[in-house]
Structure formats: C-alpha cells, structure tokens
C-alpha cells in the first residue's frame, strides 16, 4: 500500500509530531485490534473509529484494519453496537444510532487512505447493517432518535449533534456503495430528509444548546454550508471560544478541551475560515503531552491558568489525540483524506437551493397549521 506524506501545520505541528501522536494511540491498541480510551479503560465504537482514522493518517494501515476487524466481530446481528465495552464485554447496553453508524466514516476513510478494494468489499456489509439500523430510528420529519431502545422514556428523542454526525456517516456509506457499484436510493432519500431537519427543523431536536458540539456539528457533519454556516459560527463564538486556549465543552463551564477545539477547527476549515481554524489549532497545543498524546482538557478561571493544577480529567484518551491528528490532516494534509470533512469525494446531497426551497415549504406548512 502506498504511504502518504504525513500532514504538518506550519509553525504549529510537524509531520514528526503527528507521527509521535499516532504512535501514542497505537501503543494503547490491544492485540485483538480493540482501541480503548486509555490502557485498561473502556471502548466505545465511535471514539474507536476516530482513533483508527488517525492511525490511517499516520500510515499505520495494519493497525487500523485490525480495529475494523474487532468492530466487525462485536457487531450485533441487527447491525448495532452497544455504547461501551470493557475487555470485549458489554459495559453499557444502550444502542446509540450515531455510535453505530460512524463505522461508515471509518471504513470509507480507510479505503481512501489505502485504495484497498478487497477491504471495502469485506467490510461494506458491516457498514450496510449499521446504517440500516440507524435509519430505522428516523422520524418522518427527518431527524433520527439517538437511542434505538423502544422502551426508553427518559431523554428519548433526537440530538442535533448525533443526527449531524449520522448525516456524514450516511454520505460515506453512499460513497462506499457507489464505489462498489451498488445503489441505495433509500439512503439517498433518508439523508435528504435528515439535511432538511438539521437545517430547518430545530424544534425537532432535544435542547442541548449549552454544548459546543451542537454549535458546530451541523457544519462538521456537512449538512450546513454557505452563509448560514458562517452565521452559525459567529452567533455563538463568544459563548464557546476562550481567547488563547480553545473551545469550551459547554458554554457555562470553564473547561476547554482538545477534542472540541479540534473538531471546531475542522468545521471552520470546511467552510473556508482558514485563519480562525489555524488559530484554534495553535491554541490547542498547550494540551500536548511529552509522549505526543493530548490531555483531555483544562479548567480555567479568568486570566489564570495553572496547567499542572488545572488539567481535567487527568487522562490522555486515544480519541482525544485522534481529533488533533484529523485536524492537522484537514489543515496541512496532502493525502486522499485531508478534505473528508470538507465533503470532498462524497455524494453531493441536496444543494443549498434545494435546502432553501425545502425551508420555504416547511415554513408555509407551519403557517397553515397555526390556529
């Protein structure tokens, strides 16, 4: 398999430092392919896929493929994954549609990195089952319930972050199908309905507005673009961004995290806000550890930062470091996946004009429904 030049971000992160971070992730992987949060900790499939994607950026194709082999081995017959595993045993039983569907992003990413058609053919059935499982929880109004347990009552509904991530997953699944000469018009319809919900039906989602992910995920997932995306980023910049440090996990808590910062970097890059993306990425480097991994985040108060005393939690999760690698790839990569979160190589989906037309129709329906 052809190796690609590792990404580097001028003045911020070198290719050697990217390789060091990938090595830190690989050091946690178990012989069976499982990549837990940290040594001895639990695994969740979404974050594990993120870690495997970082390994592929670092040209660690064998380790990444082993991760997908482990996921295929634990997938339920109905296509779902449980939320958390510990040493291969189920730790948390709930079935999260976003956690399940994200394997499509990872499989497409691995194929793009390696060009390995045999891998794509072998793992497309896993992708197909996962996407079908997630879309079975789609509502007629487009949004997708986050938990597929029909008996859940507390917290039941759709999450904007989760649905936005599933939008990316379905587009990657469609790309896989297209490359294998298969058609899934039902997925195309579902992803169109999902885009309409994300863009025009905010009332259909649970209120999670204090979380930064709900702020930028419609953009990171690819459903929101153009002027609307820039307006969304500007509208809550002051709520979430801490000058010189990065992005807070939640608006009302003094906690900046590497993952949220680097995901916001990719969202900014996706809509061409390059200067802001580079600035945030540079700020995130204060969380880099000596071995190349990244601390989860740090608390702060006013202008006072005491890094050693304020780290919280004191851990370096694999997915956290992976987010940094993927952001570096978006900003400074030249390989086949550097534009993944810009939507490069993915089916186009609804055009901005079609989304606007859908929004006009939905507003007209609302007016007619008002007493």
Helices and strands as residue ranges (DSSP letters): H 15-26, H 45-57, H 61-74, E 84-86, E 89-92, H 97-101, H 103-114, H 117-135, H 160-179, H 185-200, G 202-204, H 212-220, H 226-235, H 237-240, E 241-242, E 246-248, E 255-257, H 258-270, H 274-283, G 284-287, E 297-299, H 307-310, H 318-332, G 340-342, H 352-369
